[in-house]
Amino acid sequence: MVKLANYNLYTPDGDRSISIKPVHQHLPGSSLNVTGVFKLKEGMVDLGEIVFDDEMRQWEYTGLGDLTHEQALEIATFIQGQVR
């Protein structure tokens, strides 16, 4: 996943539109390097990051409780599907 993506999260409290921005690095001799870090926002509100390991299998959510573990899992699964 190299471009900004939007994800609609359906919750009992209402629908949430989450933007997912991949973090990239430009390395010498390379045009683009994906870092496995994805910044999450809801409108102007920063929700933290989902950070994957090198193989995009294990992940952690660095937010401060804005998303439940199940919601973060849903978003992480979406990201994994976009990368593969």
CYANA upper distance limits for C-alpha pairs under 8 A (distance plus 0.5 A):
  1 MET  CA     22 PRO  CA      7.39
  1 MET  CA     79 ILE  CA      7.81
  1 MET  CA     82 GLN  CA      6.16
  1 MET  CA     83 VAL  CA      5.45
  2 VAL  CA     22 PRO  CA      6.63
  2 VAL  CA     24 HIS  CA      8.38
  2 VAL  CA     34 VAL  CA      7.99
  3 LYS  CA     21 LYS  CA      7.34
  3 LYS  CA     22 PRO  CA      7.19
  4 LEU  CA     19 SER  CA      7.47
  4 LEU  CA     20 ILE  CA      6.20
  4 LEU  CA     21 LYS  CA      5.16
  4 LEU  CA     22 PRO  CA      7.12
  5 ALA  CA     19 SER  CA      6.27
  5 ALA  CA     20 ILE  CA      5.65
  5 ALA  CA     21 LYS  CA      7.12
  6 ASN  CA     17 SER  CA      7.23
  6 ASN  CA     18 ILE  CA      6.14
  6 ASN  CA     19 SER  CA      4.91
  6 ASN  CA     20 ILE  CA      6.49
  7 TYR  CA     17 SER  CA      6.35
  7 TYR  CA     18 ILE  CA      5.61
  7 TYR  CA     19 SER  CA      6.74
  7 TYR  CA     20 ILE  CA      7.89
  7 TYR  CA     75 ILE  CA      7.96
  8 ASN  CA     15 ASP  CA      7.29
  8 ASN  CA     16 ARG  CA      6.26
  8 ASN  CA     17 SER  CA      5.19
  8 ASN  CA     18 ILE  CA      6.71
  9 LEU  CA     15 ASP  CA      6.28
  9 LEU  CA     16 ARG  CA      5.49
  9 LEU  CA     17 SER  CA      6.72
  9 LEU  CA     18 ILE  CA      7.57
  9 LEU  CA     71 GLN  CA      8.07
 10 TYR  CA     14 GLY  CA      6.86
 10 TYR  CA     15 ASP  CA      5.07
 10 TYR  CA     16 ARG  CA      6.81
 11 THR  CA     15 ASP  CA      6.27
 11 THR  CA     16 ARG  CA      7.89
 16 ARG  CA     42 GLU  CA      7.82
 17 SER  CA     42 GLU  CA      6.56
 17 SER  CA     43 GLY  CA      8.14
 18 ILE  CA     40 LEU  CA      7.02
 18 ILE  CA     41 LYS  CA      6.13
 18 ILE  CA     42 GLU  CA      5.33
 18 ILE  CA     43 GLY  CA      8.01
 19 SER  CA     40 LEU  CA      6.19
 19 SER  CA     41 LYS  CA      5.70
 19 SER  CA     42 GLU  CA      6.76
 19 SER  CA     43 GLY  CA      8.26
 20 ILE  CA     38 PHE  CA      6.63
 20 ILE  CA     39 LYS  CA      6.19
 20 ILE  CA     40 LEU  CA      5.39
 20 ILE  CA     41 LYS  CA      7.28
 21 LYS  CA     38 PHE  CA      5.91
 21 LYS  CA     39 LYS  CA      5.56
 21 LYS  CA     40 LEU  CA      7.04
 22 PRO  CA     34 VAL  CA      8.11
 22 PRO  CA     35 THR  CA      8.41
 22 PRO  CA     36 GLY  CA      7.97
 22 PRO  CA     37 VAL  CA      6.58
 22 PRO  CA     38 PHE  CA      4.93
 22 PRO  CA     39 LYS  CA      6.86
 23 VAL  CA     34 VAL  CA      7.24
 23 VAL  CA     35 THR  CA      6.60
 23 VAL  CA     36 GLY  CA      7.76
 23 VAL  CA     37 VAL  CA      5.98
 23 VAL  CA     38 PHE  CA      6.39
 23 VAL  CA     39 LYS  CA      7.73
 24 HIS  CA     32 LEU  CA      7.13
 24 HIS  CA     33 ASN  CA      6.09
 24 HIS  CA     34 VAL  CA      5.37
 24 HIS  CA     35 THR  CA      6.16
 25 GLN  CA     32 LEU  CA      6.57
 25 GLN  CA     33 ASN  CA      5.59
 25 GLN  CA     34 VAL  CA      7.08
 25 GLN  CA     35 THR  CA      7.39
 26 HIS  CA     30 SER  CA      7.13
 26 HIS  CA     31 SER  CA      6.46
 26 HIS  CA     32 LEU  CA      5.49
 26 HIS  CA     33 ASN  CA      6.50
 27 LEU  CA     31 SER  CA      7.34
 27 LEU  CA     32 LEU  CA      7.29
 27 LEU  CA     33 ASN  CA      7.35
 36 GLY  CA     51 VAL  CA      6.25
 36 GLY  CA     52 PHE  CA      5.47
 36 GLY  CA     53 ASP  CA      7.19
 36 GLY  CA     54 ASP  CA      7.45
 36 GLY  CA     56 MET  CA      7.44
 37 VAL  CA     49 GLU  CA      7.16
 37 VAL  CA     50 ILE  CA      6.50
 37 VAL  CA     51 VAL  CA      5.03
 37 VAL  CA     52 PHE  CA      6.89
 38 PHE  CA     49 GLU  CA      5.92
 38 PHE  CA     50 ILE  CA      5.76
 38 PHE  CA     51 VAL  CA      6.83
 39 LYS  CA     46 ASP  CA      8.47
 39 LYS  CA     47 LEU  CA      8.15
 39 LYS  CA     48 GLY  CA      6.57
 39 LYS  CA     49 GLU  CA      4.95
 39 LYS  CA     50 ILE  CA      7.14
 40 LEU  CA     46 ASP  CA      6.81
 40 LEU  CA     47 LEU  CA      5.72
 40 LEU  CA     48 GLY  CA      6.14
 40 LEU  CA     49 GLU  CA      6.10
 40 LEU  CA     50 ILE  CA      8.01
 41 LYS  CA     45 VAL  CA      5.99
 41 LYS  CA     46 ASP  CA      5.12
 41 LYS  CA     47 LEU  CA      5.67
 41 LYS  CA     48 GLY  CA      7.93
 42 GLU  CA     46 ASP  CA      7.15
 42 GLU  CA     47 LEU  CA      7.39
 47 LEU  CA     63 GLY  CA      6.09
 47 LEU  CA     64 LEU  CA      8.05
 47 LEU  CA     66 ASP  CA      6.61
 47 LEU  CA     67 LEU  CA      8.14
 48 GLY  CA     61 TYR  CA      7.70
 48 GLY  CA     62 THR  CA      5.91
 48 GLY  CA     63 GLY  CA      4.60
 48 GLY  CA     64 LEU  CA      7.76
 49 GLU  CA     61 TYR  CA      6.31
 49 GLU  CA     62 THR  CA      5.76
 49 GLU  CA     63 GLY  CA      6.76
 50 ILE  CA     59 TRP  CA      7.07
 50 ILE  CA     60 GLU  CA      6.15
 50 ILE  CA     61 TYR  CA      5.08
 50 ILE  CA     62 THR  CA      6.84
 50 ILE  CA     72 ALA  CA      8.25
 50 ILE  CA     76 ALA  CA      7.47
 51 VAL  CA     59 TRP  CA      5.86
 51 VAL  CA     60 GLU  CA      5.93
 51 VAL  CA     61 TYR  CA      7.03
 51 VAL  CA     62 THR  CA      8.16
 52 PHE  CA     56 MET  CA      5.66
 52 PHE  CA     57 ARG  CA      7.20
 52 PHE  CA     58 GLN  CA      6.14
 52 PHE  CA     59 TRP  CA      4.73
 52 PHE  CA     60 GLU  CA      7.20
 53 ASP  CA     57 ARG  CA      6.90
 53 ASP  CA     58 GLN  CA      6.06
 53 ASP  CA     59 TRP  CA      6.80
 56 MET  CA     80 GLN  CA      7.28
 57 ARG  CA     80 GLN  CA      8.42
 59 TRP  CA     76 ALA  CA      7.94
 61 TYR  CA     72 ALA  CA      7.15
 63 GLY  CA     67 LEU  CA      7.86
 67 LEU  CA     71 GLN  CA      6.27
 67 LEU  CA     72 ALA  CA      6.53
 68 THR  CA     72 ALA  CA      6.70
 69 HIS  CA     73 LEU  CA      6.52
 70 GLU  CA     74 GLU  CA      6.71
 71 GLN  CA     75 ILE  CA      6.89
 72 ALA  CA     76 ALA  CA      6.51
 73 LEU  CA     77 THR  CA      6.51
 74 GLU  CA     78 PHE  CA      6.83
 75 ILE  CA     79 ILE  CA      6.77
 76 ALA  CA     80 GLN  CA      6.69
 77 THR  CA     81 GLY  CA      6.77
 78 PHE  CA     82 GLN  CA      6.95
 79 ILE  CA     83 VAL  CA      6.83
 80 GLN  CA     84 ARG  CA      6.79
